[in-house]
Amino acid sequence: MKKVLALFLCMMTCGAALFAQDLEMSVGGGLMLQPVFGSTKYKSTEKDTDDYSGFGAGLNVFFDATYVEVNLGLIFANEKSDKDNEKGTDTSNLFFGVVGKYPISLNESLSLFPFFGFDYRITLGASVDGTKFPDDVAKAFDALSLVFGAGVDYDINENLYLRGEFGFGITFNTKSEDDDKDSYDSHFKGKLPVKLAVGYRL
């Protein structure tokens, strides 16, 4: 956790240096969708490989300063193994993210921006097949992700614009996955965050 906080502090410090410049500020919010997928190759011959997938949806708000975007989101998700016929794991999650971005103007009303950064998932609650985990167990689902992708802004007028983003995320091991790392040879977990939002320039 200390490493995560130090990372975000560093990114926010860099962002603050940019904010001091004459930048275009805006705020906004909208819908966030997030399919997830992954695979674990276990050492046990009885359970060789476990593939899993899931989907999450929720709300996202952002603050934008031309080259930096700060996000805060609330997402409800379900994830299950391909070997599991039950309902799977349900979670409610708070996401905080910081990305660097570079806007490229295509015409007077349309611009494109690639982005790269990190987000951190704080699990507010978790349950498996309707059975709720204790809060201290749910915290083991907290995770840091590397995210990158591209977005597009379409100006409705001088102040109001529509924003769409599509990204790819690589999620690092959670605490529970680190504690269990001796049981598997390889582990990968990814996600495809999609954001649809309305922004307002300040």
N, C-alpha and C positions, 0 to 999 in steps of 0.2 A: 504494500500500500504506500509506503514512504517513497518508493521509486516512482510510482504512478503520480503522486502528488508533486514530486520534484520535476517530473517531465512536464506536467501541465503548467507548473509555475514558470518553467523556462519558456514554454510556448506563449504564455500570457505576457511575459516580460517582453518577448520579441514583438508581440502584437501591440503592446503599449507604445513601443518605439514608433511603430507605424501610425498609431492613432494620433501621435503628436504632429504628423504631417497634415497637409491639406487634402484629406481624403473624403470620399463620398460615403456618408453613413446612412444605413437603412436598417429597418427592423421588419420582421414578418413572421408568418407561421402558416401551418397547413397540415397535410396528411403525410404520414410516413409508413411505408410498407417495407417489410424486410424478410424475404425468404432466407433460410439458413440450410446448410448442408455440411456433411462431414463424413469421415471414415476413420475407424480405429482398427489397426492390425494387432491382434492380441498374440501373446506368446503361447497361450494355451491352444492345443490342437482341437479341443472340443468346441471352441468358439473362435474360429480363425479370424474372420473380419466382420466388423459390425458397421454398416452404413446407416446414417440417420439423416433426417430432414425435418424441416419445420417451417412455420410461417408466423410472422408477427405483424401487428398493425397498431397504429396509435397516432398521437399528435406530436408535432415538432415546432419549436419556435427558434428564431435565429436573430443574431445581430451581425451585420455585415459592415466591414470597413475597407472596401475595395479589394485588398489583398489578403484579408483575414475574415473567416467566418466562424462564429462561435454558436454552437447548437445546444439545445436542451430538449430532450424528448421523453415521452412516456409511452411505452409499448407493452402490449399484452401479447404473449406468444405461446405457441404449443410446439413441442418437439418430440419426435418418437423414433425409435429404431425400426429398421425394416424387418427385424426378427420379433417385434413386439406387436401383438394384436390388441393391446389395451389402448387407452386414450392417450398415453404418453405423459410428458411433463408439461404442466402449465406454469408460466411465470409472468409476473408483472415487473417491469424493469424501468429504471430511470437511466437515460443516456445523457452523457455530457461529452461534447466533442469540440475540437479545435482543428481547423484545416487552413492551410495556406492556399491561395488561389490566384490565378492570373487571368483577368478578363481580356477577351479579344473581341473588338467590335466588328460585327459583320455588316451592319448597316445602321441607320439612324435609330431603329427600334429593337434590334436583335443583337445579342452578344453571347459569346461562348466562353466558358472558363473551365480549364482543367483544375483539379484540386488534389491535395495530398495532406494527410494528417493522421490524427488518432481520435478514438472515442473510448469512453470507459462506461461499462455497464454495471449499475448497482441494482442488485436483485432485491426488490421490496417484498416479494413473497413468492413461494413456489409450492406446488403440490403434484403428486403422482397419482393418477387414476382417482382423483378426488380426495386423496389423503394429504393434508397440509403438512409441510415440513416446519419444524421449529425455526425461529428467526436465525439462530446461529448456524443452522444447516443451510438455510437459503443463501446466506452470505457467501458460501463456498462457490456459488454460481457467478459471483462478480468476476468480470474479465475485461482486459484491455485488448483493443483491436487496432490494427493498422488499416487505414481506409484510403482509397484513391478512386478517382473517376472524373466525371465531367458534368457540367451543368449548363443550362441556357436560361437567359433572362429575356423576356419579351415586354417591352414598354407599352403600357396602356395609355399613359399620359406622362407628364413631366415627373410626377411623384410616384405613381402607382405602377407596379409591374408584376408579371407572373414569373415564377421560377420553377424549373424542373431539374432534378439531379438524379443521376444514376451512378452508383458506385460499386466497388468490390472491396470486401473487407476480409482480412485474415485475422482470426481471433486467437490470441495466445492462451495457453493453458490456464484454467481456473485453479484455485487452490486444491480442490478435490482431485482434479486430473493430475496435478503435480504429485499429490500424495500417493496416487495410484500408478505412477509412471513405470514402476518395475513390472507391471503386469502386461505391458504392451510394447511392441517394437516401434510403431509409428502412430502418429495421431495428427489429423488435420481437421480444422473447422473453418468454414468460410461463410460469407453472407453477401447478399446483393441488395443493399439499401436503396430505396427509391423514395424521393421526396417531391411532393407537389405543393407549392406554397404561393402565397400572395405577399409581396413586399411593399414597403412604403419608405421612400427616401426622406430623411429628416432635413 
